[in-house]
Amino acid sequence: MENKIEKNLLHVHELLAKGAFIEAMETYLHDEVELTEANEAPKKGKDYCVKFEQDFIDNQLAEFVGYEVGNYAVQGNHSFYDAIMTLKLKDGSTMVSEQVVATEWKDGKIYRERYYHA
């Protein structure tokens, strides 16, 4: 039986698969979210995180190639999944990010999320 977190997670995956990063963030980030890339300091607050992503899209992204999710799991208010994201950047390079995403949910929204990259 699918719970609310699993339903929301699967919708996030649908949005990311079509490159709708801002829509996913606007819909599912908690106002007090903390997003952490690998060992960097967390980005805090929904407004800041959305602006940071939009700046990346506007200034560095040339083409969204794909976002493929592998396995996922949901336990209580936590979810985990692995994915491969491929982007073409304005500098001519291709960025392929293999990652595991660990998420803590609060009130059906992403509250804390950490990306572990390969």
PDB file as gemmi writes it, atoms N, CA and C in Angstrom:
CRYST1    1.000    1.000    1.000  90.00  90.00  90.00 P 1                      
ATOM      1  N   MET A   1       0.849  -1.184   0.000  1.00  0.00           N  
ATOM      2  CA  MET A   1       0.000   0.000   0.000  1.00  0.00           C  
ATOM      3  C   MET A   1       0.896   1.249   0.000  1.00  0.00           C  
ATOM      4  N   GLU A   2       0.628   2.130  -0.908  1.00  0.00           N  
ATOM      5  CA  GLU A   2       1.425   3.346  -1.069  1.00  0.00           C  
ATOM      6  C   GLU A   2       1.013   4.381  -0.021  1.00  0.00           C  
ATOM      7  N   ASN A   3       1.993   4.942   0.693  1.00  0.00           N  
ATOM      8  CA  ASN A   3       1.671   5.978   1.664  1.00  0.00           C  
ATOM      9  C   ASN A   3       1.908   7.359   1.057  1.00  0.00           C  
ATOM     10  N   LYS A   4       1.603   8.407   1.814  1.00  0.00           N  
ATOM     11  CA  LYS A   4       1.714   9.775   1.296  1.00  0.00           C  
ATOM     12  C   LYS A   4       3.151  10.109   0.888  1.00  0.00           C  
ATOM     13  N   ILE A   5       4.128   9.711   1.691  1.00  0.00           N  
ATOM     14  CA  ILE A   5       5.524  10.001   1.351  1.00  0.00           C  
ATOM     15  C   ILE A   5       5.900   9.291   0.055  1.00  0.00           C  
ATOM     16  N   GLU A   6       5.529   8.033  -0.077  1.00  0.00           N  
ATOM     17  CA  GLU A   6       5.856   7.310  -1.302  1.00  0.00           C  
ATOM     18  C   GLU A   6       5.176   7.956  -2.511  1.00  0.00           C  
ATOM     19  N   LYS A   7       3.919   8.341  -2.359  1.00  0.00           N  
ATOM     20  CA  LYS A   7       3.194   8.998  -3.453  1.00  0.00           C  
ATOM     21  C   LYS A   7       3.900  10.289  -3.861  1.00  0.00           C  
ATOM     22  N   ASN A   8       4.276  11.103  -2.884  1.00  0.00           N  
ATOM     23  CA  ASN A   8       4.958  12.361  -3.171  1.00  0.00           C  
ATOM     24  C   ASN A   8       6.331  12.118  -3.790  1.00  0.00           C  
ATOM     25  N   LEU A   9       7.052  11.135  -3.265  1.00  0.00           N  
ATOM     26  CA  LEU A   9       8.368  10.795  -3.815  1.00  0.00           C  
ATOM     27  C   LEU A   9       8.259  10.383  -5.279  1.00  0.00           C  
ATOM     28  N   LEU A  10       7.295   9.550  -5.600  1.00  0.00           N  
ATOM     29  CA  LEU A  10       7.119   9.104  -6.982  1.00  0.00           C  
ATOM     30  C   LEU A  10       6.754  10.276  -7.892  1.00  0.00           C  
ATOM     31  N   HIS A  11       5.984  11.229  -7.370  1.00  0.00           N  
ATOM     32  CA  HIS A  11       5.667  12.418  -8.175  1.00  0.00           C  
ATOM     33  C   HIS A  11       6.915  13.276  -8.366  1.00  0.00           C  
ATOM     34  N   VAL A  12       7.743  13.403  -7.345  1.00  0.00           N  
ATOM     35  CA  VAL A  12       9.019  14.110  -7.489  1.00  0.00           C  
ATOM     36  C   VAL A  12       9.834  13.455  -8.604  1.00  0.00           C  
ATOM     37  N   HIS A  13       9.905  12.138  -8.604  1.00  0.00           N  
ATOM     38  CA  HIS A  13      10.656  11.420  -9.638  1.00  0.00           C  
ATOM     39  C   HIS A  13      10.091  11.708 -11.028  1.00  0.00           C  
ATOM     40  N   GLU A  14       8.765  11.740 -11.162  1.00  0.00           N  
ATOM     41  CA  GLU A  14       8.139  12.061 -12.449  1.00  0.00           C  
ATOM     42  C   GLU A  14       8.552  13.456 -12.917  1.00  0.00           C  
ATOM     43  N   LEU A  15       8.518  14.417 -12.014  1.00  0.00           N  
ATOM     44  CA  LEU A  15       8.880  15.789 -12.369  1.00  0.00           C  
ATOM     45  C   LEU A  15      10.350  15.890 -12.758  1.00  0.00           C  
ATOM     46  N   LEU A  16      11.227  15.254 -11.982  1.00  0.00           N  
ATOM     47  CA  LEU A  16      12.657  15.305 -12.280  1.00  0.00           C  
ATOM     48  C   LEU A  16      12.964  14.615 -13.607  1.00  0.00           C  
ATOM     49  N   ALA A  17      12.238  13.541 -13.919  1.00  0.00           N  
ATOM     50  CA  ALA A  17      12.476  12.799 -15.162  1.00  0.00           C  
ATOM     51  C   ALA A  17      12.202  13.649 -16.394  1.00  0.00           C  
ATOM     52  N   LYS A  18      11.354  14.662 -16.251  1.00  0.00           N  
ATOM     53  CA  LYS A  18      11.091  15.534 -17.394  1.00  0.00           C  
ATOM     54  C   LYS A  18      11.791  16.890 -17.256  1.00  0.00           C  
ATOM     55  N   GLY A  19      12.689  17.002 -16.269  1.00  0.00           N  
ATOM     56  CA  GLY A  19      13.475  18.224 -16.113  1.00  0.00           C  
ATOM     57  C   GLY A  19      12.739  19.360 -15.434  1.00  0.00           C  
ATOM     58  N   ALA A  20      11.639  19.069 -14.778  1.00  0.00           N  
ATOM     59  CA  ALA A  20      10.843  20.095 -14.103  1.00  0.00           C  
ATOM     60  C   ALA A  20      11.362  20.306 -12.673  1.00  0.00           C  
ATOM     61  N   PHE A  21      12.622  20.713 -12.579  1.00  0.00           N  
ATOM     62  CA  PHE A  21      13.280  20.861 -11.276  1.00  0.00           C  
ATOM     63  C   PHE A  21      12.602  21.919 -10.406  1.00  0.00           C  
ATOM     64  N   ILE A  22      12.319  23.069 -10.985  1.00  0.00           N  
ATOM     65  CA  ILE A  22      11.715  24.163 -10.201  1.00  0.00           C  
ATOM     66  C   ILE A  22      10.312  23.776  -9.744  1.00  0.00           C  
ATOM     67  N   GLU A  23       9.530  23.156 -10.605  1.00  0.00           N  
ATOM     68  CA  GLU A  23       8.192  22.712 -10.217  1.00  0.00           C  
ATOM     69  C   GLU A  23       8.265  21.711  -9.066  1.00  0.00           C  
ATOM     70  N   ALA A  24       9.202  20.779  -9.137  1.00  0.00           N  
ATOM     71  CA  ALA A  24       9.369  19.805  -8.060  1.00  0.00           C  
ATOM     72  C   ALA A  24       9.721  20.506  -6.751  1.00  0.00           C  
ATOM     73  N   MET A  25      10.626  21.469  -6.838  1.00  0.00           N  
ATOM     74  CA  MET A  25      11.051  22.182  -5.630  1.00  0.00           C  
ATOM     75  C   MET A  25       9.921  23.034  -5.066  1.00  0.00           C  
ATOM     76  N   GLU A  26       9.229  23.764  -5.914  1.00  0.00           N  
ATOM     77  CA  GLU A  26       8.136  24.628  -5.446  1.00  0.00           C  
ATOM     78  C   GLU A  26       7.022  23.798  -4.812  1.00  0.00           C  
ATOM     79  N   THR A  27       6.791  22.618  -5.355  1.00  0.00           N  
ATOM     80  CA  THR A  27       5.705  21.764  -4.869  1.00  0.00           C  
ATOM     81  C   THR A  27       6.080  21.018  -3.591  1.00  0.00           C  
ATOM     82  N   TYR A  28       7.313  20.520  -3.512  1.00  0.00           N  
ATOM     83  CA  TYR A  28       7.634  19.568  -2.452  1.00  0.00           C  
ATOM     84  C   TYR A  28       8.657  20.010  -1.416  1.00  0.00           C  
ATOM     85  N   LEU A  29       9.287  21.154  -1.570  1.00  0.00           N  
ATOM     86  CA  LEU A  29      10.221  21.586  -0.529  1.00  0.00           C  
ATOM     87  C   LEU A  29       9.463  22.227   0.631  1.00  0.00           C  
ATOM     88  N   HIS A  30       9.813  21.827   1.824  1.00  0.00           N  
ATOM     89  CA  HIS A  30       9.302  22.450   3.049  1.00  0.00           C  
ATOM     90  C   HIS A  30       9.896  23.851   3.140  1.00  0.00           C  
ATOM     91  N   ASP A  31       9.170  24.785   3.702  1.00  0.00           N  
ATOM     92  CA  ASP A  31       9.679  26.166   3.819  1.00  0.00           C  
ATOM     93  C   ASP A  31      11.013  26.231   4.554  1.00  0.00           C  
ATOM     94  N   GLU A  32      11.245  25.316   5.496  1.00  0.00           N  
ATOM     95  CA  GLU A  32      12.475  25.318   6.301  1.00  0.00           C  
ATOM     96  C   GLU A  32      13.456  24.233   5.840  1.00  0.00           C  
ATOM     97  N   VAL A  33      13.419  23.881   4.569  1.00  0.00           N  
ATOM     98  CA  VAL A  33      14.236  22.807   4.031  1.00  0.00           C  
ATOM     99  C   VAL A  33      15.727  23.064   4.189  1.00  0.00           C  
ATOM    100  N   GLU A  34      16.482  21.977   4.290  1.00  0.00           N  
ATOM    101  CA  GLU A  34      17.949  22.017   4.225  1.00  0.00           C  
ATOM    102  C   GLU A  34      18.372  20.995   3.182  1.00  0.00           C  
ATOM    103  N   LEU A  35      19.065  21.457   2.138  1.00  0.00           N  
ATOM    104  CA  LEU A  35      19.576  20.587   1.083  1.00  0.00           C  
ATOM    105  C   LEU A  35      21.087  20.574   1.165  1.00  0.00           C  
ATOM    106  N   THR A  36      21.673  19.381   1.209  1.00  0.00           N  
ATOM    107  CA  THR A  36      23.121  19.246   1.355  1.00  0.00           C  
ATOM    108  C   THR A  36      23.690  18.434   0.207  1.00  0.00           C  
ATOM    109  N   GLU A  37      24.637  19.023  -0.510  1.00  0.00           N  
ATOM    110  CA  GLU A  37      25.361  18.336  -1.584  1.00  0.00           C  
ATOM    111  C   GLU A  37      26.632  17.743  -0.983  1.00  0.00           C  
ATOM    112  N   ALA A  38      26.723  16.423  -0.991  1.00  0.00           N  
ATOM    113  CA  ALA A  38      27.916  15.732  -0.497  1.00  0.00           C  
ATOM    114  C   ALA A  38      28.321  16.286   0.874  1.00  0.00           C  
ATOM    115  N   ASN A  39      29.547  16.838   0.981  1.00  0.00           N  
ATOM    116  CA  ASN A  39      30.032  17.340   2.274  1.00  0.00           C  
ATOM    117  C   ASN A  39      30.000  18.857   2.382  1.00  0.00           C  
ATOM    118  N   GLU A  40      29.273  19.521   1.483  1.00  0.00           N  
ATOM    119  CA  GLU A  40      29.177  20.978   1.524  1.00  0.00           C  
ATOM    120  C   GLU A  40      28.236  21.422   2.636  1.00  0.00           C  
ATOM    121  N   ALA A  41      28.291  22.706   2.962  1.00  0.00           N  
ATOM    122  CA  ALA A  41      27.355  23.272   3.937  1.00  0.00           C  
ATOM    123  C   ALA A  41      25.946  23.220   3.342  1.00  0.00           C  
ATOM    124  N   PRO A  42      24.937  22.967   4.172  1.00  0.00           N  
ATOM    125  CA  PRO A  42      23.580  22.884   3.635  1.00  0.00           C  
ATOM    126  C   PRO A  42      23.066  24.233   3.129  1.00  0.00           C  
ATOM    127  N   LYS A  43      22.253  24.156   2.075  1.00  0.00           N  
ATOM    128  CA  LYS A  43      21.494  25.324   1.616  1.00  0.00           C  
ATOM    129  C   LYS A  43      20.209  25.301   2.424  1.00  0.00           C  
ATOM    130  N   LYS A  44      19.835  26.441   2.995  1.00  0.00           N  
ATOM    131  CA  LYS A  44      18.701  26.468   3.915  1.00  0.00           C  
ATOM    132  C   LYS A  44      17.594  27.383   3.423  1.00  0.00           C  
ATOM    133  N   GLY A  45      16.369  26.889   3.547  1.00  0.00           N  
ATOM    134  CA  GLY A  45      15.189  27.663   3.204  1.00  0.00           C  
ATOM    135  C   GLY A  45      14.734  27.426   1.775  1.00  0.00           C  
ATOM    136  N   LYS A  46      13.438  27.236   1.606  1.00  0.00           N  
ATOM    137  CA  LYS A  46      12.865  26.949   0.290  1.00  0.00           C  
ATOM    138  C   LYS A  46      13.179  28.052  -0.709  1.00  0.00           C  
ATOM    139  N   ASP A  47      12.943  29.304  -0.340  1.00  0.00           N  
ATOM    140  CA  ASP A  47      13.166  30.409  -1.274  1.00  0.00           C  
ATOM    141  C   ASP A  47      14.607  30.447  -1.760  1.00  0.00           C  
ATOM    142  N   TYR A  48      15.560  30.276  -0.847  1.00  0.00           N  
ATOM    143  CA  TYR A  48      16.979  30.289  -1.215  1.00  0.00           C  
ATOM    144  C   TYR A  48      17.302  29.128  -2.153  1.00  0.00           C  
ATOM    145  N   CYS A  49      16.807  27.939  -1.830  1.00  0.00           N  
ATOM    146  CA  CYS A  49      17.115  26.751  -2.631  1.00  0.00           C  
ATOM    147  C   CYS A  49      16.540  26.863  -4.041  1.00  0.00           C  
ATOM    148  N   VAL A  50      15.317  27.365  -4.157  1.00  0.00           N  
ATOM    149  CA  VAL A  50      14.701  27.530  -5.472  1.00  0.00           C  
ATOM    150  C   VAL A  50      15.481  28.559  -6.286  1.00  0.00           C  
ATOM    151  N   LYS A  51      15.862  29.677  -5.658  1.00  0.00           N  
ATOM    152  CA  LYS A  51      16.637  30.706  -6.365  1.00  0.00           C  
ATOM    153  C   LYS A  51      17.992  30.159  -6.807  1.00  0.00           C  
ATOM    154  N   PHE A  52      18.650  29.405  -5.946  1.00  0.00           N  
ATOM    155  CA  PHE A  52      19.948  28.805  -6.275  1.00  0.00           C  
ATOM    156  C   PHE A  52      19.810  27.898  -7.505  1.00  0.00           C  
ATOM    157  N   GLU A  53      18.771  27.073  -7.531  1.00  0.00           N  
ATOM    158  CA  GLU A  53      18.545  26.164  -8.658  1.00  0.00           C  
ATOM    159  C   GLU A  53      18.228  26.945  -9.933  1.00  0.00           C  
ATOM    160  N   GLN A  54      17.388  27.971  -9.800  1.00  0.00           N  
ATOM    161  CA  GLN A  54      17.032  28.779 -10.968  1.00  0.00           C  
ATOM    162  C   GLN A  54      18.262  29.484 -11.537  1.00  0.00           C  
ATOM    163  N   ASP A  55      19.135  29.971 -10.667  1.00  0.00           N  
ATOM    164  CA  ASP A  55      20.383  30.605 -11.125  1.00  0.00           C  
ATOM    165  C   ASP A  55      21.247  29.606 -11.893  1.00  0.00           C  
ATOM    166  N   PHE A  56      21.328  28.367 -11.408  1.00  0.00           N  
ATOM    167  CA  PHE A  56      22.083  27.328 -12.113  1.00  0.00           C  
ATOM    168  C   PHE A  56      21.479  27.079 -13.495  1.00  0.00           C  
ATOM    169  N   ILE A  57      20.170  26.947 -13.551  1.00  0.00           N  
ATOM    170  CA  ILE A  57      19.482  26.688 -14.819  1.00  0.00           C  
ATOM    171  C   ILE A  57      19.721  27.843 -15.792  1.00  0.00           C  
ATOM    172  N   ASP A  58      19.581  29.071 -15.312  1.00  0.00           N  
ATOM    173  CA  ASP A  58      19.724  30.242 -16.172  1.00  0.00           C  
ATOM    174  C   ASP A  58      21.152  30.462 -16.650  1.00  0.00           C  
ATOM    175  N   ASN A  59      22.123  30.187 -15.792  1.00  0.00           N  
ATOM    176  CA  ASN A  59      23.505  30.566 -16.086  1.00  0.00           C  
ATOM    177  C   ASN A  59      24.404  29.434 -16.566  1.00  0.00           C  
ATOM    178  N   GLN A  60      24.053  28.179 -16.264  1.00  0.00           N  
ATOM    179  CA  GLN A  60      24.957  27.087 -16.595  1.00  0.00           C  
ATOM    180  C   GLN A  60      24.350  25.979 -17.447  1.00  0.00           C  
ATOM    181  N   LEU A  61      23.047  25.781 -17.371  1.00  0.00           N  
ATOM    182  CA  LEU A  61      22.432  24.650 -18.064  1.00  0.00           C  
ATOM    183  C   LEU A  61      22.132  24.989 -19.519  1.00  0.00           C  
ATOM    184  N   ALA A  62      22.638  24.152 -20.422  1.00  0.00           N  
ATOM    185  CA  ALA A  62      22.331  24.304 -21.844  1.00  0.00           C  
ATOM    186  C   ALA A  62      21.202  23.364 -22.248  1.00  0.00           C  
ATOM    187  N   GLU A  63      21.242  22.121 -21.707  1.00  0.00           N  
ATOM    188  CA  GLU A  63      20.236  21.128 -22.102  1.00  0.00           C  
ATOM    189  C   GLU A  63      20.074  20.076 -21.014  1.00  0.00           C  
ATOM    190  N   PHE A  64      18.837  19.798 -20.683  1.00  0.00           N  
ATOM    191  CA  PHE A  64      18.518  18.686 -19.794  1.00  0.00           C  
ATOM    192  C   PHE A  64      18.505  17.424 -20.641  1.00  0.00           C  
ATOM    193  N   VAL A  65      19.324  16.435 -20.279  1.00  0.00           N  
ATOM    194  CA  VAL A  65      19.396  15.182 -21.037  1.00  0.00           C  
ATOM    195  C   VAL A  65      18.522  14.115 -20.389  1.00  0.00           C  
ATOM    196  N   GLY A  66      18.648  13.938 -19.069  1.00  0.00           N  
ATOM    197  CA  GLY A  66      17.827  12.921 -18.428  1.00  0.00           C  
ATOM    198  C   GLY A  66      18.058  12.790 -16.942  1.00  0.00           C  
ATOM    199  N   TYR A  67      17.081  12.204 -16.278  1.00  0.00           N  
ATOM    200  CA  TYR A  67      17.144  11.895 -14.853  1.00  0.00           C  
ATOM    201  C   TYR A  67      16.492  10.535 -14.687  1.00  0.00           C  
ATOM    202  N   GLU A  68      17.289   9.519 -14.388  1.00  0.00           N  
ATOM    203  CA  GLU A  68      16.795   8.155 -14.273  1.00  0.00           C  
ATOM    204  C   GLU A  68      16.920   7.670 -12.838  1.00  0.00           C  
ATOM    205  N   VAL A  69      15.803   7.266 -12.272  1.00  0.00           N  
ATOM    206  CA  VAL A  69      15.787   6.748 -10.909  1.00  0.00           C  
ATOM    207  C   VAL A  69      15.877   5.235 -10.961  1.00  0.00           C  
ATOM    208  N   GLY A  70      16.723   4.687 -10.095  1.00  0.00           N  
ATOM    209  CA  GLY A  70      16.842   3.237  -9.980  1.00  0.00           C  
ATOM    210  C   GLY A  70      15.925   2.725  -8.897  1.00  0.00           C  
ATOM    211  N   ASN A  71      16.520   2.306  -7.805  1.00  0.00           N  
ATOM    212  CA  ASN A  71      15.767   1.754  -6.679  1.00  0.00           C  
ATOM    213  C   ASN A  71      15.399   2.849  -5.687  1.00  0.00           C  
ATOM    214  N   TYR A  72      14.321   2.618  -4.952  1.00  0.00           N  
ATOM    215  CA  TYR A  72      13.958   3.544  -3.885  1.00  0.00           C  
ATOM    216  C   TYR A  72      13.366   2.755  -2.726  1.00  0.00           C  
ATOM    217  N   ALA A  73      13.386   3.395  -1.564  1.00  0.00           N  
ATOM    218  CA  ALA A  73      12.787   2.796  -0.374  1.00  0.00           C  
ATOM    219  C   ALA A  73      12.198   3.909   0.482  1.00  0.00           C  
ATOM    220  N   VAL A  74      11.115   3.583   1.168  1.00  0.00           N  
ATOM    221  CA  VAL A  74      10.475   4.524   2.094  1.00  0.00           C  
ATOM    222  C   VAL A  74      10.286   3.794   3.411  1.00  0.00           C  
ATOM    223  N   GLN A  75      10.729   4.436   4.493  1.00  0.00           N  
ATOM    224  CA  GLN A  75      10.554   3.872   5.837  1.00  0.00           C  
ATOM    225  C   GLN A  75      10.194   5.022   6.762  1.00  0.00           C  
ATOM    226  N   GLY A  76       9.007   4.990   7.322  1.00  0.00           N  
ATOM    227  CA  GLY A  76       8.577   6.082   8.194  1.00  0.00           C  
ATOM    228  C   GLY A  76       8.577   7.397   7.436  1.00  0.00           C  
ATOM    229  N   ASN A  77       9.290   8.398   7.985  1.00  0.00           N  
ATOM    230  CA  ASN A  77       9.354   9.702   7.315  1.00  0.00           C  
ATOM    231  C   ASN A  77      10.667   9.892   6.557  1.00  0.00           C  
ATOM    232  N   HIS A  78      11.294   8.781   6.154  1.00  0.00           N  
ATOM    233  CA  HIS A  78      12.543   8.831   5.390  1.00  0.00           C  
ATOM    234  C   HIS A  78      12.397   8.080   4.073  1.00  0.00           C  
ATOM    235  N   SER A  79      13.087   8.600   3.063  1.00  0.00           N  
ATOM    236  CA  SER A  79      13.159   7.887   1.788  1.00  0.00           C  
ATOM    237  C   SER A  79      14.588   7.932   1.284  1.00  0.00           C  
ATOM    238  N   PHE A  80      14.902   6.951   0.454  1.00  0.00           N  
ATOM    239  CA  PHE A  80      16.221   6.837  -0.162  1.00  0.00           C  
ATOM    240  C   PHE A  80      16.020   6.394  -1.598  1.00  0.00           C  
ATOM    241  N   TYR A  81      16.831   6.917  -2.507  1.00  0.00           N  
ATOM    242  CA  TYR A  81      16.807   6.414  -3.878  1.00  0.00           C  
ATOM    243  C   TYR A  81      18.130   6.700  -4.560  1.00  0.00           C  
ATOM    244  N   ASP A  82      18.382   5.936  -5.632  1.00  0.00           N  
ATOM    245  CA  ASP A  82      19.563   6.194  -6.431  1.00  0.00           C  
ATOM    246  C   ASP A  82      19.113   6.693  -7.800  1.00  0.00           C  
ATOM    247  N   ALA A  83      19.930   7.578  -8.397  1.00  0.00           N  
ATOM    248  CA  ALA A  83      19.564   8.178  -9.678  1.00  0.00           C  
ATOM    249  C   ALA A  83      20.818   8.567 -10.451  1.00  0.00           C  
ATOM    250  N   ILE A  84      20.622   8.726 -11.752  1.00  0.00           N  
ATOM    251  CA  ILE A  84      21.667   9.255 -12.620  1.00  0.00           C  
ATOM    252  C   ILE A  84      21.073  10.449 -13.355  1.00  0.00           C  
ATOM    253  N   MET A  85      21.716  11.596 -13.202  1.00  0.00           N  
ATOM    254  CA  MET A  85      21.282  12.828 -13.862  1.00  0.00           C  
ATOM    255  C   MET A  85      22.329  13.216 -14.892  1.00  0.00           C  
ATOM    256  N   THR A  86      21.872  13.532 -16.094  1.00  0.00           N  
ATOM    257  CA  THR A  86      22.781  13.946 -17.156  1.00  0.00           C  
ATOM    258  C   THR A  86      22.337  15.297 -17.696  1.00  0.00           C  
ATOM    259  N   LEU A  87      23.277  16.244 -17.705  1.00  0.00           N  
ATOM    260  CA  LEU A  87      23.014  17.605 -18.174  1.00  0.00           C  
ATOM    261  C   LEU A  87      24.116  18.042 -19.116  1.00  0.00           C  
ATOM    262  N   LYS A  88      23.775  18.835 -20.111  1.00  0.00           N  
ATOM    263  CA  LYS A  88      24.777  19.492 -20.941  1.00  0.00           C  
ATOM    264  C   LYS A  88      24.857  20.934 -20.464  1.00  0.00           C  
ATOM    265  N   LEU A  89      26.096  21.385 -20.220  1.00  0.00           N  
ATOM    266  CA  LEU A  89      26.302  22.714 -19.679  1.00  0.00           C  
ATOM    267  C   LEU A  89      26.695  23.700 -20.775  1.00  0.00           C  
ATOM    268  N   LYS A  90      26.518  24.974 -20.477  1.00  0.00           N  
ATOM    269  CA  LYS A  90      26.815  26.022 -21.451  1.00  0.00           C  
ATOM    270  C   LYS A  90      28.286  26.082 -21.829  1.00  0.00           C  
ATOM    271  N   ASP A  91      29.162  25.550 -20.973  1.00  0.00           N  
ATOM    272  CA  ASP A  91      30.594  25.558 -21.304  1.00  0.00           C  
ATOM    273  C   ASP A  91      30.965  24.421 -22.263  1.00  0.00           C  
ATOM    274  N   GLY A  92      29.963  23.650 -22.711  1.00  0.00           N  
ATOM    275  CA  GLY A  92      30.194  22.565 -23.655  1.00  0.00           C  
ATOM    276  C   GLY A  92      30.408  21.209 -23.014  1.00  0.00           C  
ATOM    277  N   SER A  93      30.539  21.154 -21.713  1.00  0.00           N  
ATOM    278  CA  SER A  93      30.765  19.886 -21.024  1.00  0.00           C  
ATOM    279  C   SER A  93      29.434  19.177 -20.743  1.00  0.00           C  
ATOM    280  N   THR A  94      29.546  17.887 -20.477  1.00  0.00           N  
ATOM    281  CA  THR A  94      28.393  17.087 -20.067  1.00  0.00           C  
ATOM    282  C   THR A  94      28.618  16.678 -18.623  1.00  0.00           C  
ATOM    283  N   MET A  95      27.628  16.911 -17.789  1.00  0.00           N  
ATOM    284  CA  MET A  95      27.701  16.546 -16.378  1.00  0.00           C  
ATOM    285  C   MET A  95      26.842  15.305 -16.158  1.00  0.00           C  
ATOM    286  N   VAL A  96      27.473  14.242 -15.679  1.00  0.00           N  
ATOM    287  CA  VAL A  96      26.753  13.028 -15.319  1.00  0.00           C  
ATOM    288  C   VAL A  96      26.941  12.837 -13.817  1.00  0.00           C  
ATOM    289  N   SER A  97      25.848  12.896 -13.097  1.00  0.00           N  
ATOM    290  CA  SER A  97      25.903  12.776 -11.642  1.00  0.00           C  
ATOM    291  C   SER A  97      25.181  11.510 -11.215  1.00  0.00           C  
ATOM    292  N   GLU A  98      25.957  10.545 -10.701  1.00  0.00           N  
ATOM    293  CA  GLU A  98      25.370   9.354 -10.105  1.00  0.00           C  
ATOM    294  C   GLU A  98      25.240   9.654  -8.622  1.00  0.00           C  
ATOM    295  N   GLN A  99      24.047   9.467  -8.086  1.00  0.00           N  
ATOM    296  CA  GLN A  99      23.834   9.882  -6.704  1.00  0.00           C  
ATOM    297  C   GLN A  99      22.864   8.978  -5.967  1.00  0.00           C  
ATOM    298  N   VAL A 100      23.006   9.018  -4.655  1.00  0.00           N  
ATOM    299  CA  VAL A 100      22.017   8.456  -3.753  1.00  0.00           C  
ATOM    300  C   VAL A 100      21.450   9.644  -2.993  1.00  0.00           C  
ATOM    301  N   VAL A 101      20.137   9.669  -2.880  1.00  0.00           N  
ATOM    302  CA  VAL A 101      19.460  10.788  -2.237  1.00  0.00           C  
ATOM    303  C   VAL A 101      18.764  10.271  -0.981  1.00  0.00           C  
ATOM    304  N   ALA A 102      19.108  10.868   0.155  1.00  0.00           N  
ATOM    305  CA  ALA A 102      18.503  10.523   1.438  1.00  0.00           C  
ATOM    306  C   ALA A 102      17.642  11.692   1.891  1.00  0.00           C  
ATOM    307  N   THR A 103      16.373  11.423   2.151  1.00  0.00           N  
ATOM    308  CA  THR A 103      15.417  12.491   2.437  1.00  0.00           C  
ATOM    309  C   THR A 103      14.676  12.235   3.740  1.00  0.00           C  
ATOM    310  N   GLU A 104      14.536  13.302   4.524  1.00  0.00           N  
ATOM    311  CA  GLU A 104      13.632  13.300   5.677  1.00  0.00           C  
ATOM    312  C   GLU A 104      12.443  14.173   5.300  1.00  0.00           C  
ATOM    313  N   TRP A 105      11.247  13.645   5.472  1.00  0.00           N  
ATOM    314  CA  TRP A 105      10.018  14.340   5.113  1.00  0.00           C  
ATOM    315  C   TRP A 105       9.328  14.880   6.356  1.00  0.00           C  
ATOM    316  N   LYS A 106       8.659  16.014   6.197  1.00  0.00           N  
ATOM    317  CA  LYS A 106       7.876  16.598   7.290  1.00  0.00           C  
ATOM    318  C   LYS A 106       6.628  17.216   6.667  1.00  0.00           C  
ATOM    319  N   ASP A 107       5.473  16.832   7.154  1.00  0.00           N  
ATOM    320  CA  ASP A 107       4.200  17.338   6.641  1.00  0.00           C  
ATOM    321  C   ASP A 107       4.059  17.097   5.136  1.00  0.00           C  
ATOM    322  N   GLY A 108       4.576  15.957   4.647  1.00  0.00           N  
ATOM    323  CA  GLY A 108       4.467  15.618   3.241  1.00  0.00           C  
ATOM    324  C   GLY A 108       5.424  16.366   2.330  1.00  0.00           C  
ATOM    325  N   LYS A 109       6.360  17.099   2.923  1.00  0.00           N  
ATOM    326  CA  LYS A 109       7.316  17.905   2.161  1.00  0.00           C  
ATOM    327  C   LYS A 109       8.745  17.459   2.485  1.00  0.00           C  
ATOM    328  N   ILE A 110       9.667  17.774   1.576  1.00  0.00           N  
ATOM    329  CA  ILE A 110      11.079  17.472   1.785  1.00  0.00           C  
ATOM    330  C   ILE A 110      11.629  18.458   2.809  1.00  0.00           C  
ATOM    331  N   TYR A 111      12.052  17.924   3.950  1.00  0.00           N  
ATOM    332  CA  TYR A 111      12.527  18.758   5.054  1.00  0.00           C  
ATOM    333  C   TYR A 111      14.054  18.823   5.099  1.00  0.00           C  
ATOM    334  N   ARG A 112      14.683  17.669   4.998  1.00  0.00           N  
ATOM    335  CA  ARG A 112      16.155  17.600   4.907  1.00  0.00           C  
ATOM    336  C   ARG A 112      16.483  16.596   3.818  1.00  0.00           C  
ATOM    337  N   GLU A 113      17.418  16.984   2.959  1.00  0.00           N  
ATOM    338  CA  GLU A 113      17.795  16.087   1.881  1.00  0.00           C  
ATOM    339  C   GLU A 113      19.285  16.196   1.658  1.00  0.00           C  
ATOM    340  N   ARG A 114      19.910  15.033   1.460  1.00  0.00           N  
ATOM    341  CA  ARG A 114      21.351  15.003   1.219  1.00  0.00           C  
ATOM    342  C   ARG A 114      21.627  14.159  -0.014  1.00  0.00           C  
ATOM    343  N   TYR A 115      22.535  14.676  -0.845  1.00  0.00           N  
ATOM    344  CA  TYR A 115      22.902  14.022  -2.097  1.00  0.00           C  
ATOM    345  C   TYR A 115      24.315  13.485  -1.951  1.00  0.00           C  
ATOM    346  N   TYR A 116      24.463  12.190  -2.137  1.00  0.00           N  
ATOM    347  CA  TYR A 116      25.769  11.539  -2.108  1.00  0.00           C  
ATOM    348  C   TYR A 116      26.138  11.225  -3.551  1.00  0.00           C  
ATOM    349  N   HIS A 117      27.209  11.838  -4.044  1.00  0.00           N  
ATOM    350  CA  HIS A 117      27.588  11.745  -5.456  1.00  0.00           C  
ATOM    351  C   HIS A 117      28.735  10.782  -5.693  1.00  0.00           C  
ATOM    352  N   ALA A 118      28.711  10.151  -6.875  1.00  0.00           N  
ATOM    353  CA  ALA A 118      29.831   9.337  -7.334  1.00  0.00           C  
ATOM    354  C   ALA A 118      30.500  10.045  -8.493  1.00  0.00           C  
TER     355      ALA A 118                                                      
END                                                                             
